[in-house]
Amino acid sequence: MGLFDRLTGGSGDPRVAFVGIDGVPYSLISENPDIFPNLTRIASAGTGTPIDSIVPPESSACWPALTTGVNPGETGVYGFQDREVGSYDTYVPMGRDVQATRVWDRVTDAGRKATVMNVPVTFPPQRDVQRMVSGFLSPGVDTAAHPESFADSLNEGNYRIDTDAKLGHKDDKSSFIENAEQTLKRRYEAFKQYIERDDWDLFFGVFMTTDRVNHFLFKDYERDGTYSEEFVEFYRTVDAYLGDLHDALPDDVTMVVASDHGFTSLDYEVHCNVWLEENGWLSYESDDHDSLSDIKSESKAYSLIPGRFFINLEGREPRGSVSQDDYEAVRDELKTELEALEGPDGKKVAERVVVKEDAFDGAQDHLAPDLVVVPNHGFDLKSGFKGHDDVFGTGPRNGMHSFDNATLLIDDPDVAVEADIDLYDITPTILDLMEIETDAEFDGRSLV
């Protein structure tokens, strides 16, 4: 829908339907128009472009950033696992840990209605939006959906919050693929039902199953592996569902399709805390260690997923060993060693190493890691504390997140494709498309 239609249409305020396709790389779509005829059509009606993710490109950090337009220094969520202030205890961030204002809250504050479905890091569901079912990490529909009538409706349709990723750990992926297809179908059916209800101003739903399939089958696609045909057929279905949702939208609705990060083949898992231990940065109280709280006081650094490195800083960490005076020198030394780290194939592990000041700014930046490694394609950064025999290894996954090559498609010709587009631009663009004014400061800008 163009600007003229939005300004002259008789259907009231312009509306937006956002559909997330977690972890879908833009190149997968652009290089395969035969697999994605509908997404190609949507892009042709407006714009389609690769965009950058955020630092770090991990879903738990990405979706709060995408839905607020600000960096983790404001949202307070840096990854799947974060550390408590002044403690070695860690926690899994949930919806209440997101400290910045979500796009659907701005829509609601403007007197408009929002239907929010399956967005990661939104549990427990908010009670102040029209309807919401939380996504990734939610325990079940009954507690993840509000109001109660919404939960009842979802249960009637056998709605699934997530794919059973454990099935992907098996050598035979048949059960995993079947589970993923069923989860995808039920998500689509629920999205279709509430899109057609047509009682919202913002529809915001996320397909998470794409990320799950990419983790276990992406190398099969890129390198013609055992399940390459199943991967392609799965994505033909994704495209058909998105095309059907697009065609079900009223004329006054702009469709936005986006992913939170890209994807690439995984060659090596990199066990960062093993590397730190082998290189004298990290030690433990005993051989029986399994958590951050087990590190010795003389440790100089530790890591949390994905690729976040913390100096064991005096006055910040409970048993900090690095003084404030030595902080910069120690961090620079660690940065230099990380930049030099090579994999078994002789390739550099780090595409770049980012210092916290260059990535994070805001009221929650005291939670920020001191360094973040953005890895080169092929190196997936792990940071458990149980220990492994080797720094480099392999696991059940053959696909990994990438900072580059995320997806943005908008069926509006008035949206401009500019340089340096990233996740932070999506929320201001949605608000602009809906003609909702705000004096909020974003890290992104509207593309309209």
N, C-alpha and C positions, 0 to 999 in steps of 0.2 A: 504494500500500500504506500503510495507516494505522499509527499507533503501536501499537495493540493487536495487529495482525497481526505486527508486527516483534517484539514482546515475547513472543508466545505461539506463534509459528510453529515448526514442527518442523524447519525446514531449516537451522538453525544461525545463524551471524552474518548480519545484514542486509547486503545488497550494493547497489551503485549502478552504473548504466550512464549515463555522461555522453556526450552527443552534441553536439558543437559545430557551429553553423551560422554560420560566420564572416561577420560584417557584415550579418546579417539584422535589420532594424528591427522592433520589436514591433508598430508600427502596421500594417506590411504584413500581419501575421497577424491582428491583432484586427479590422481593417477588411475582411477578405476571408475570412470563414468558409467560403464556398463553394469557395475555392481551397485552404484549409487545414482540411478537416474533421477530419483526424487530430490535428493540433496543437491544434485547438480542443477536441477530445475529451480530450487529455492535460491541457490546462489546466483543463478542467471537473472532472477527477478530483482535482485538487489546487489548483494556483495558476498563474496566468500574469500577468506584470507587466512593464512597461518598467523598465529599470534604467539607471543611468549607467555610462559607460565609465571610463577613467582619463585623466589628463593625462600625455602626449598620447595621443589615441585612435588609435594606430597599432598594427597587428597585432603587430609585432615586440616592442613594449613591453607590449601588452595580454595576450598569452598567458602570458608569464612571471608577470605580476601575477595573472591569474586562477588559474593553477595553483599559486601559492604563498600567496595571500592577503595579499601585502605589496606596497608601492609600489616604483617603480624605484629609490628611494634604498636599498633592500635588495637588489633583484634585480640591479641594475647594468646593466640594459638599458633604454635610453630611446627607441630608435627603430631604424629599418632601418639607419642608419649612425650610429656613435658615434665619438668622438675619443679618441685615445690620451692618457694622462696626460702632461703636460709636453711635448706634441708637437702639430704640426699634421697629423700622419698620422691617417687615419680607418680604420675597420674595420667589417665587417658582423658583428654579434653572432650567435653560434651557441649551441648548448646548453651548452657548457662555460663560457660567459660568464655564465650565470645563477648568481648567488651564493646564492640562497635555496633552501630545501628545497621540492621539488615534492610535490604531494598524493600521487602514486603512491609516492614514497619513504617517506612517512609510513605509507602502507598496507603497504608491504613491510616496514618496520621493525616493524610490529605483527604480523608473521607471516602476513600475508595476501598474495594474489596479484593482480597488476595486468597487464592487457593494454592497451598504449598505442599508438594508431595515428594517425599523420598530424598530430600537434600541431606547430604552427610553433615554431621556435627549440628544437629538440631534437636536432639533428644534432651530432655522431655519436650513434647510439643507445646508451643505457645498457646495460651488461651485467649490472646488478644487479636488473633487473625481469624478470618472467616472460617477456614478449616486447615488443618495441617496433619500430615502423617510424617513422622521423622524417618530418617534414612539410616545409613550405615551406623552400626553399633547399637541400634535400638533392640531391646530384648524381645519385643513382640507387638503385634498390631494393637492389642487391647490397651497397652500402656503408651504406645507410640502415636495414637491417633486422637484427635480432638475436633469436634465434639463426639460424644458417645455414639450418636447416630452415624457419624462418619466411619467409626471403627466397625459398627455393625454392618454397614454397606460393604466395606472392604473385606470383612470376613466372609460375607456371603459369596464374594467373588474369588475366594481362596487367594487373596493378595499375599505376595511374598515381599518382605523387606529386602532380602539379599539372597544371592546365590550361595549354595553350600560350597565354599572355596576348598574345603578339605577334600572334596572329591577330585579336585584337580591335582592332588598330590600322588594319585595313583598313576602307574604306568599306562594303564588303559583309561583313556579320557572319556569313554563313551558315556558313563553315568554323569560325569561333570557336564558334558555338552548337553545332554538331555535336561539336566537340572537348570542349566543356564537358559536354554530355550523356553522352558516352562516359566521361569521367573520373568524373563523378558515379555512373554505373552501376557502374563497376568498384570504386569506393570502397564503395558500398552492398553489393555482393556480398561483398567482403572483410569488411566489418563483420558482415554476416549470418553468414558462415561461422564467425567467431570468437565471436560472441555465442552461437550455437547450440552451440559446443563446450562452453560452460558450465563452464569450469575456472578461472574468475577470480572475484575478489571485487569488483574495480573494473575496469570496462571504460571506457576513456577514448579516444574517437575524435572527429576533427574533419573536417567537410566544408568544405574551403577554396574549392570551386568557386562557392559562393554569393557570396563576396566578388568573385571574378573577373567573374561575370555582372553583379553590381551596378555595378561600375566602368564597364562598357561599355554597359549597357542600362537603368540605373535611370531616367534622364530619359525614355526611351521609355515606361516604365511610368507615371511620374507625369504626363507631359504628352502621352500618347497619340501616341507617336512611331512610327516605322517598324516597330520590333521589339517593340511592346507585347504582341502576342499570343504571340510566342515567349517573352517574359519570363514571362508568366502560365503557359504550358504547362510551362516549366522548373520553376516553383515547384509546380505540381500534382504533378510527378514527385517533387520533394523531399519534399513532404508524404506522398505514397504510400509512399516509401521509409522515412520516419520512422515512419509508422503500422505498417508491416510489422515494423520492428525492435522497436517497442514491443510488438507482439503476440507476438514471439518470445521475450520475456524471461520467465524463471521468476517465480513469484509472490513470491519473497522479494527481488526486485530493484526498487528505486526508479529511475525514469528522470528524468534531469535534462537539459534541452535549453537551451542558452544561446548567445548571440552575444557577441563581444568588443567590439563597438561598433555604433552605428546606421549609417544610410545616408541620403543625401539627394541631390538633383540638384545637379550642378556647373554653374555658369554661367561662372566665371572662374578660371583658374589665376593665382596671385599669386607672382611671382618675387621672393622676399624679398631675395636678395642684390643683385638689380638695384635694388630700392628703397633698400637700404642704400647702394649706390654712388651713386645719384642724389642722395641726401640727405646726403652727406658723411660717412657712417659707415664706409665700406669702400672700399679701393683696392687695386690689384694691382701687382705688380712689372713686368708687361708686358701688352701686349694679348693675348698668347697664353697665357691662363690657363685652367686646367680643374680645379683642386683647391684645397682649403683652404690647402695649403702655399704657394700663389702669392700670398697676401695681403701687402701692405706692412706694415712695422712700425708706421706711423702710423695704421693702421686702428683704429677704436674698437670695432667690433662685427662679428660675422658670424653666419650662420644655417645650421642643419642641419635637414633634414626631420624631423618635420612641424611647422613653426612654432616651432622652438626657437632662441632667440637667446642668444649668448654675448658678454659683454664681453671685449675683448682685454686681459686683465688682467695687469698687471706681476707677475711672480713665479709666475704660473700658466701663461699662454701663453708660449712661447719668446721671442717678440718683442712682449710686451705693452706697450701704450702708455698704458694707463689705470692710474694709481697706486691703491694700496689706499685712500688718503685720499679720492680722487675717485670711488671705485667707486659708492657709493650715489647720489650726485648724477647721475652719468652714466647709471646704470641707470634712475633715475626719469625722466630726460629721454627716454630711448629708449622707456620704457613709455608716457609721455604721447603721444609721436609715433605710436606704434603704435595706441594707442587712438583717435587722431584720423583714422587712415588710412581713406579712402573709396574704393570701387570706382567704375568708370565709370557705374554706375547711381545713384550718390549714397548707397549703403548703406554702413554701417560694415563694414569687413572683420573686425574683432575683436568677437566676442561678449563676451570678456573677455581680459585679459592677466594671467597668473598669475606671481607671483614664486616663485622656487624654494623658499623656506622654507614656502610654503603648500601645496606639492604633494609634496615629497620629503623623506624623513627616514630615515637609516639609515647603515650602514657604507659604502655606495657613493654617498653623496650628494655626494662631491667630484667626481663625474662629471656632476652635474646641470647643465642649462642655467640661465642666470640668469633668463630669462623664457621663458614659453611662451604663444603666442597660441592660444587656442581660437577658431576662426573662426566667424562666422555661416554659416548654411547658404548654399551657393552659391559660397563662396570656398575653393579648395583651395590650400594653401600649399606652394610648391616652393622648393628651396634649392640648386640646382646652382651651380657656379662657372664654367661655360663662358660664361655671359652670354646675355642675350636683348635684343632691340631695345626691348621694352616691359616694364613692370612687370606689366601685365595682358594675358592672352592666353587662347587655348583650345588644347586638345590632343585626342587621340583618345578620352579618357575623358569620360563625361557623368554619372558618379556619384562621390560622395566620402563619406568617413567622417564620422560625426557623434559628438559626445561623448554626446549624449542618445539615448534611444530604442533602446538595446540590448534584448535579449530574455532573459527567464528564465521557463522553464516547468518545473514539478515535479509529478509525478503522485502527490503525497502531501498529503492534507488537513491534516496536522499542521504543514505549513510555513506560516508567517505572512507575509502581505504587509504590509510595514511601509514607512514613509517612508524616503527616502534610501538605497535599496538600490543597490549598485554591484558591480563585478567582485570586489572584495575579499571579499565575503560568500560567494562560491561555494565556495572550498576549505573554510572552517570548516563550512559547511552539509553538504558531502559527508562530511566526517569525522564529523559528528554523526549523520547518517543511517546511517553504518556503525558507529556506537557505538565509534569509535576515540578514545580519550582522548589529549590532548596538553597539555603545559604551554607550548606555543609561543605567542608573542604575534603576533596578526594585526592588520592594519589593518581587517579586516572582522569580522563576527560571524555566528554561526549563525542561520539563520532558522527552525530547527525549534522 
